């Protein structure tokens, strides 16, 4: 006998368990039998990464591997749980660390537990805080990302962006007391001698009716988010992070105006499909849709700010066409369940009767371009056009702003600076305010 383990009757092939896998078994509190590594593990897939993206709208869990994953899911009650069985995968550190990625503030997930259901099946249990509407689907590889198994946890009743906007306004009204209207005291009567006059005394003029100014709603769309980082700068700056910071600053400036309000298509680090961004803007009856980006180009010396509007007849430049194709691929990277696509919304987005929208978009784009040109150099002095999917709302003027090139080291440094982020937001706000002062929106019922 070679050693004590063989003397104890334990097969030699089970003795050489790596320290890493021993730690995983101890961390998961699995029984001793769970630490035995079957021969089949040498032929199964390995999980490349596992991620959790929490948000108020939905929580997304992603498991990525080099090959497609066989899977099955069922739900349990009292307490609410979802059980996901994944076939043909090993218990890797990426999966072992998945429970630690659940954040305390996650609105839907309270915990994740991982263990083996059988020698060839891994079981993942999702402990839920409340009832959810799950959506489980697989995505093919794209770019450097492999096969993904995606679980989206939605609330039973989807969040309404219009109600969220109104609730925010109610909170603002409760925290900020309205300014009291102070009326001037009436003039004291003056005793004057009566004068004879053939004319009857004129009646005092009637006060003019007060005209209520319609609130202007701006939909601000921070590009990318969550699984889709957007472009990445030389220092590792993510586009999704800087554009969210700029968008939040722009929203604060818009909300400070008495006759304007703003909504964000995303207010945290999570992915929103392109069609849903447009749908949110239409739901709140936005008067303007502005998508904020900070893209990269093949050459690091490319610099300057740009503004884009939709085009029906083709891009105005090769760079604009390339950029539109790149931005339109966001759904492939971020991950969209194509089986859930709304055909009515799809027909709306493909509607080509958008001449008036494009005309207004070019006007507001010109004002925003002039505004942002006061803070940063312009990549082109005119508003460019291309077939951006996110600009296809047929009834809302829509523009896409490339604040700067994150691939340029100097402009990346600007995008990382809180002061320059504020300057970008202020310059865009000036252009928006100038446009609406000259083109007031139509009244609504």
PyMOL commands that set and color helices and strands:
alter all, ss='L'
color gray80, all
select helices_A, chain A and resi 4-7+12-14+19-28+32-35+39-43+93-96+98-101+161-175+239-255+274-283+318-328+330-334+338-340+343-349+355-372+389-391+409-416+418-438
alter helices_A, ss='H'
color red, helices_A
select strands_A, chain A and resi 47-53+58-65+70-76+81-87+109-116+121-128+132-139+147-155+216-222+260-264+288-293+306-310+384-386+398-402
alter strands_A, ss='S'
color yellow, strands_A
deselect
rebuild
show_as cartoon
